[in-house]
Amino acid sequence: MTDRYYITTAISYPNGKPHIGHAYELIATDAIARFMRLDGKDVFFL
């Protein structure tokens, strides 16, 4: 049985201009999800 790993990002709201923080969050969580998949985890990335 594989370990499960859940990861999510914050909801982006359209009330401000996009900035580097939005990109950083998405890239960082994607990198973590990919690493956990390589480590054999069953990843749920929302």
Number of C-alpha atoms within 10 A of each C-alpha: 5 8 10 12 13 12 12 13 13 9 7 9 8 7 6 7 7 11 8 7 9 14 10 11 14 13 12 12 16 16 12 14 21 14 13 17 15 11 10 11 17 16 19 12 14 9
